[in-house]
Amino acid sequence: MSAAQSQTTLESLQCHFTWNLDRRRSILLLLRDKLEDIRIEEGNRWLGHIYNLQGFIQYKLGFNEDAKNLFSKAAEAFHELRHADEGPWLLVNYGNLAWLHHHLGDEAESQAYLSKIDALMKNHPSPSKGELHPEVYAEKAWTLMLLRGDSKLVVEYFEKAIRMQPDMVEWNTSHVLSLVSAQKYSATGVEADLLEKMRAAKEQDPENLYLAVLYLEQLAKKGERIEDEAYKIARNVLGTPISSYNCMRALLRVYKNHLSFDEAIDLAEEALKIHPNQRYLKKCVAICYKWKLVILRDGPPRSGMIDRAISLQEEVISLYPHSQLMIKIDLASLYAKSRRHQAQAEQIYEELIHSDLEPEQKQLVYNAYGRYLNYEQNDLPKSVQYHMKVAAIPEQNYFREHSIRFLEKIKDKGIMSRELEEFLENLQEPRAKN
């Protein structure tokens, strides 16, 4: 089919190249690390989507051959999972390949994929006239959810996909997870109707340990005892390959918030003994020590624990060379707990403060430095200055909200009250994230 005969154009495609995804290099590198930590194995129901997104990321980072190979892997994964040579699940994949070959200057191959898309759309029309195919809605929702995009759109796309094709277990599970994510900071947990949806989804998808852990977390927020079930899930987790997709980070958070910091450390260390070469697990263990030493602040820390925490965090930095910002901040916070490493803590913060950062990254760094100045250096005036820098950047996120709350508490105590009151009144409205 020639370009003139093809009904589909590159601009009209539904794929990663046209979804207006966040393409900042720092975000792409973070996401690449996150995807690499996900368990890549036969049977993963999102494997095709994972390869599709990895391929797009590699292209945006300048690795064209890697992108082509990953898009090919995506097609193979869909074939194996769906037990069919073609179907609507390939629409996004073919769209990615059409765009990739267009950018590589191979217009004939690009047009060939446009023709394949025309054939797919003819043979597999959307069940709902005037709407995208449910497979496209589901992949678009999953991609935006991973990128922490517009949560309302994520929910909307999953609901459209499920309405047209209600028997896809992974879509229903991810839809529920997207609803929970919108309320994840609630201290009292999700509302009753959503808790019931979580329970139903857990019954429908019993092997999804991540969903099981989030459900357990919500029960704990409602005041229910969860110890026995938490230990049971932990045993199951320790018997599987460890990755960010099988809930270890979420489970450790449950241990920290509802059991104990020490039990979280013990669980993470036990998992690392079983899987000593898993970089993601090393990061999880390091995070547990940071929770214990930096967040809990339950008296002078033991030197042996500090040394273990610092050693792990230094290793984690070497394992994540392209997404080090948060890891470096965690290392600085650990250095600050050791008398021998005070100068190194200050050096890390100085380097980060004067580095080339995007607005949200500046908020992260300034907020961390403000907390360091207050809690470790007892320098409240300078701490206030850096929290004001965070609040002055009109990007809506946790760090801005935390800094504003800190400034309001200082104002209410009568410290710098007039200056802070004027500053807080004149703050710009935050920009919502796309």
MOHU-V380933 format. One record per residue. N is the residue number from 0. RES is the residue in one letter. PHI is phi in whole degrees, 0 to 359 (NA if undefined). Layout:
N:RES:PHI
N:RES:PHI
This chain:
0:M:NA
1:S:279
2:A:299
3:A:291
4:Q:282
5:S:294
6:Q:277
7:T:253
8:T:246
9:L:301
10:E:293
11:S:271
12:L:291
13:Q:256
14:C:198
15:H:299
16:F:286
17:T:242
18:W:270
19:N:54
20:L:284
21:D:293
22:R:249
23:R:297
24:R:302
25:S:298
26:I:291
27:L:297
28:L:292
29:L:299
30:L:292
31:R:299
32:D:298
33:K:298
34:L:292
35:E:293
36:D:278
37:I:287
38:R:294
39:I:260
40:E:209
41:E:300
42:G:101
43:N:297
44:R:289
45:W:251
46:L:298
47:G:299
48:H:295
49:I:299
50:Y:296
51:N:301
52:L:292
53:Q:299
54:G:297
55:F:296
56:I:298
57:Q:297
58:Y:297
59:K:295
60:L:274
61:G:98
62:F:253
63:N:295
64:E:292
65:D:300
66:A:299
67:K:298
68:N:296
69:L:290
70:F:296
71:S:294
72:K:297
73:A:299
74:A:300
75:E:297
76:A:296
77:F:296
78:H:301
79:E:291
80:L:287
81:R:270
82:H:56
83:A:208
84:D:284
85:E:211
86:G:174
87:P:296
88:W:295
89:L:267
90:L:300
91:V:292
92:N:299
93:Y:295
94:G:296
95:N:300
96:L:291
97:A:298
98:W:292
99:L:300
100:H:294
101:H:298
102:H:293
103:L:277
104:G:86
105:D:261
106:E:291
107:A:297
108:E:291
109:S:299
110:Q:294
111:A:297
112:Y:287
113:L:298
114:S:293
115:K:297
116:I:295
117:D:303
118:A:294
119:L:298
120:M:292
121:K:287
122:N:279
123:H:227
124:P:292
125:S:296
126:P:298
127:S:241
128:K:301
129:G:86
130:E:241
131:L:293
132:H:291
133:P:303
134:E:299
135:V:288
136:Y:303
137:A:295
138:E:290
139:K:295
140:A:297
141:W:298
142:T:295
143:L:296
144:M:297
145:L:293
146:L:275
147:R:55
148:G:280
149:D:303
150:S:295
151:K:295
152:L:294
153:V:303
154:V:299
155:E:299
156:Y:294
157:F:297
158:E:295
159:K:295
160:A:297
161:I:291
162:R:300
163:M:275
164:Q:217
165:P:283
166:D:267
167:M:271
168:V:300
169:E:294
170:W:291
171:N:298
172:T:298
173:S:293
174:H:299
175:V:296
176:L:298
177:S:292
178:L:292
179:V:295
180:S:301
181:A:292
182:Q:240
183:K:293
184:Y:268
185:S:289
186:A:288
187:T:260
188:G:88
189:V:287
190:E:290
191:A:301
192:D:293
193:L:287
194:L:299
195:E:292
196:K:297
197:M:297
198:R:298
199:A:295
200:A:295
201:K:295
202:E:292
203:Q:285
204:D:232
205:P:293
206:E:273
207:N:277
208:L:291
209:Y:297
210:L:298
211:A:299
212:V:292
213:L:296
214:Y:296
215:L:299
216:E:299
217:Q:293
218:L:298
219:A:298
220:K:294
221:K:275
222:G:95
223:E:278
224:R:280
225:I:234
226:E:306
227:D:299
228:E:291
229:A:297
230:Y:294
231:K:296
232:I:297
233:A:301
234:R:298
235:N:295
236:V:297
237:L:294
238:G:265
239:T:237
240:P:301
241:I:269
242:S:200
243:S:294
244:Y:270
245:N:249
246:C:78
247:M:302
248:R:300
249:A:294
250:L:294
251:L:297
252:R:295
253:V:297
254:Y:301
255:K:297
256:N:277
257:H:233
258:L:240
259:S:200
260:F:299
261:D:295
262:E:292
263:A:297
264:I:298
265:D:299
266:L:296
267:A:296
268:E:296
269:E:297
270:A:296
271:L:293
272:K:295
273:I:287
274:H:233
275:P:293
276:N:257
277:Q:277
278:R:294
279:Y:296
280:L:293
281:K:299
282:K:294
283:C:296
284:V:296
285:A:300
286:I:296
287:C:299
288:Y:295
289:K:298
290:W:305
291:K:294
292:L:274
293:V:260
294:I:275
295:L:291
296:R:50
297:D:262
298:G:98
299:P:301
300:P:286
301:R:288
302:S:297
303:G:297
304:M:292
305:I:298
306:D:298
307:R:297
308:A:297
309:I:294
310:S:300
311:L:296
312:Q:295
313:E:295
314:E:291
315:V:299
316:I:301
317:S:291
318:L:275
319:Y:236
320:P:292
321:H:254
322:S:217
323:Q:261
324:L:303
325:M:294
326:I:295
327:K:294
328:I:296
329:D:298
330:L:295
331:A:299
332:S:294
333:L:284
334:Y:305
335:A:296
336:K:275
337:S:247
338:R:300
339:R:286
340:H:240
341:Q:302
342:A:296
343:Q:291
344:A:298
345:E:298
346:Q:296
347:I:299
348:Y:298
349:E:298
350:E:297
351:L:291
352:I:298
353:H:262
354:S:271
355:D:279
356:L:238
357:E:280
358:P:308
359:E:293
360:Q:293
361:K:299
362:Q:300
363:L:300
364:V:292
365:Y:297
366:N:296
367:A:296
368:Y:292
369:G:298
370:R:293
371:Y:298
372:L:298
373:N:285
374:Y:274
375:E:259
376:Q:253
377:N:53
378:D:250
379:L:297
380:P:303
381:K:290
382:S:300
383:V:301
384:Q:302
385:Y:285
386:H:292
387:M:293
388:K:299
389:V:297
390:A:296
391:A:288
392:I:273
393:P:279
394:E:245
395:Q:277
396:N:195
397:Y:300
398:F:294
399:R:295
400:E:298
401:H:297
402:S:295
403:I:296
404:R:299
405:F:299
406:L:296
407:E:295
408:K:295
409:I:296
410:K:298
411:D:294
412:K:278
413:G:86
414:I:265
415:M:52
416:S:298
417:R:294
418:E:297
419:L:290
420:E:298
421:E:295
422:F:298
423:L:294
424:E:293
425:N:264
426:L:296
427:Q:289
428:E:293
429:P:291
430:R:275
431:A:289
432:K:285
433:N:288
